[in-house]
Amino acid sequence: MGQRLAPVLAIAYMLKIEKPVLDRRPVLYCRYVDDCFIACSTQKEMDICFVLLNSQADNMRFTGEKPNDTWLPFLNMQVQLERGFLRTKWCRKPTDKDILVHSRSAHPRKIKRAITANMIRTAKMVSSGGQEQVESVELARKVALPNGYPLRDQHYGRPPQRKPHEPRTENSEKVPFCLPFVSDSVSLDVRTALRKCGLGDTVRVVEGSPRNLKQRLV
């Protein structure tokens, strides 16, 4: 899966692999690239579908996961099928180290805010109900806390509506002053120095990513 063409080839290949299973019309069949989620009416039918998947190609073998306490992991969520209803909630893989960009790192603040906001948004989006949302957000809190992000309750609400994009008029005539991003404190010092020199109304600071090692060597 390291090449860009690999997912496309995997999807095309899976169309052939999954056909015998789809012909048996299982209760539920979902797939993302090569991850399949199958629900059948009986365990015997489930075993037949599993054998069919593994008998389509000699060089391809699927591994099966069974529900743990009625919850079955699939991608980044857990699924429960009970009395004909699906319940879902966010989960983390057991092999995940839960390492995020630390809050004390030298990344821009907007990037660090986006990390926790996107994690909370994903946890809520894949949850099917109120109780599942509470459990998913609590799991996200446990991931964020060791990385220095003390998530508060107000972060759990609906994100504010974005205003329509309006062209910038105040900075349109300013001279762009481009410099690589080092840290928030350095950026603040640069802007403070420009204001002290009386250049705050004529110069606009534009921060860019520093050149990485690959760019320097090529």
PyMOL commands that set and color helices and strands:
alter all, ss='L'
color gray80, all
select helices_A, chain A and resi 5-17+19-23+43-54+109-125+130-147+153-156+184-196+213-217
alter helices_A, ss='H'
color red, helices_A
select strands_A, chain A and resi 28-32+35-39+72-74+77-82+85-90+175-180+203-208
alter strands_A, ss='S'
color yellow, strands_A
deselect
rebuild
show_as cartoon
